[in-house]
């Protein structure tokens, strides 16, 4: 084993192992929906939990060069960005060391996204529900005021109610409907849900459009 192929799992400032790099390339490609796809450096770093401009990042660059020289990886370029893919030799090497030192990877980005979304939903769900309750109380008060309520008040309240309902729906999905990802495959929101079989094509298309972005917790604060 060369100096650039020290043992140890890539995490933080630990030295990444050659087998760990191969496993990271494989998993990054698999999570893009094509096990033979080439992946950029940012994806490889993410699957190794390596920060840019760290000592491990510099070691990773040297390892990628070494693995290309040994024909375990193939380097390519797409739209000006370098990418790497496992070769048949790399797959054989990874299979022969599977489960050994250096082949175990940190938590995958897709699993981390699922975990963070569940945590956020558990923390924010109650607040979203209270916000919706407050808006419903406001709607009842506005309704009770009769003709004195201006139309603009209803229009503005309607927008707020829509946002509040969407936030609560997204939190519910992340906490109760999003299954834990299996790292053997890409975790993609298929925009499906209960009752889809009973909808016609137009209603199903509308329902699926409403579901777009329901797992993106970064949008939650923009909706408030």
Secondary structure, 3 states (H helix, E strand, C coil): CCHHHCCCCCCCCCCCCHHHHHHHHHHHHHCCCCCCCCEEHHHHHHHHCCCCCCHHHHHHHHHHHHHHHCCCEEEEEECCEEEEEECHHHHHHHHHHCCCCCCCCCCCHHHHHHHHHHHHHHHHHHHHHHHHHHHHHHHHHHHHCHHHCCHHHHHHHHHHHHHHHHHHHHHHHHHHHCCCCCCCCCCCCCCCCCCHHHCCHHHHHHHHHHHCCCCCHHHHHHHC
